[in-house]
Amino acid sequence: MPTPKSPQNAPYVVTLEPGTYMWCACGLSKNQPHCDNAHKGTEYEGTNLAAKMFEIDGNEPKQVALCGCKKTGNPPYCDGTHAL
């Protein structure tokens, strides 16, 4: 299994509207923390490191901390692994 790239050693703190999103799990996206399909045609395609779909529920925007190091144990959310 390939190792994900770590675009930054901190979370991406973003405010998202309710809806469905794709988090970049490989670290190759130029639109971090969101997937832009940069994994296509690479060693990440077809693995669990390609992308992770997640939803923001409710009727109001929500601030979330999405993992930037790509090593979280709770994808797509930051769990502090980057600080270890």
C-alpha positions as CSV (number, residue, x, y, z in Angstrom):
1,M,0.0,0.0,0.0
2,P,1.4,3.4,-0.9
3,T,2.0,6.1,1.8
4,P,-0.1,9.2,1.5
5,K,1.6,12.6,0.9
6,S,1.3,15.1,3.7
7,P,0.5,18.5,2.2
8,Q,0.6,20.2,5.6
9,N,1.4,19.2,9.2
10,A,-1.8,20.8,10.5
11,P,-5.6,20.5,9.9
12,Y,-7.5,22.4,7.3
13,V,-10.1,24.3,9.4
14,V,-13.0,25.0,7.0
15,T,-16.6,26.1,7.2
16,L,-18.8,23.8,5.0
17,E,-22.4,24.1,4.0
18,P,-24.6,21.0,4.6
19,G,-23.9,18.5,1.8
20,T,-21.6,15.7,0.5
21,Y,-17.9,16.3,0.1
22,M,-14.8,14.2,-1.0
23,W,-11.8,14.6,1.2
24,C,-8.4,14.0,-0.4
25,A,-6.8,11.0,1.3
26,C,-3.7,10.7,-0.9
27,G,-2.4,14.2,-0.5
28,L,-2.0,14.9,-4.3
29,S,-5.0,17.2,-4.8
30,K,-4.2,20.8,-5.7
31,N,-7.6,21.7,-4.1
32,Q,-6.7,20.6,-0.5
33,P,-8.4,19.3,1.6
34,H,-10.9,18.3,-1.1
35,C,-10.3,15.6,-3.7
36,D,-9.7,16.8,-7.3
37,N,-9.1,13.3,-8.7
38,A,-5.4,13.8,-8.8
39,H,-5.1,10.1,-7.6
40,K,-6.4,8.9,-11.0
41,G,-3.7,7.0,-12.8
42,T,-1.4,6.8,-9.8
43,E,-0.6,4.1,-7.3
44,Y,-3.4,5.5,-5.1
45,E,-6.2,4.8,-7.5
46,G,-8.4,1.9,-6.3
47,T,-7.0,2.0,-2.8
48,N,-8.6,3.5,0.4
49,L,-6.1,6.4,-0.1
50,A,-7.9,7.7,-3.1
51,A,-10.7,9.8,-1.5
52,K,-13.2,9.6,1.4
53,M,-16.7,10.8,1.0
54,F,-18.3,12.6,4.0
55,E,-21.4,14.5,4.8
56,I,-22.1,17.7,6.7
57,D,-25.6,17.3,8.2
58,G,-28.1,19.8,9.3
59,N,-29.3,23.1,8.0
60,E,-26.5,25.4,9.0
61,P,-22.8,25.6,7.9
62,K,-20.4,23.8,10.2
63,Q,-16.8,24.4,11.0
64,V,-14.7,21.3,10.8
65,A,-11.0,20.4,11.1
66,L,-10.0,18.2,8.2
67,C,-6.8,16.2,8.3
68,G,-3.9,17.8,6.5
69,C,-1.2,15.3,7.3
70,K,-3.3,12.4,5.9
71,K,-2.4,10.1,8.8
72,T,-5.6,10.5,11.0
73,G,-7.2,7.5,12.5
74,N,-10.6,9.2,12.0
75,P,-10.7,10.3,8.3
76,P,-11.5,12.9,7.1
77,Y,-11.3,14.6,10.5
78,C,-8.0,15.7,12.3
79,D,-7.3,13.6,15.4
80,G,-4.0,15.3,16.3
81,T,-1.8,12.6,14.8
82,H,0.3,15.3,13.1
83,A,1.5,16.5,16.5
84,L,2.9,13.1,17.6
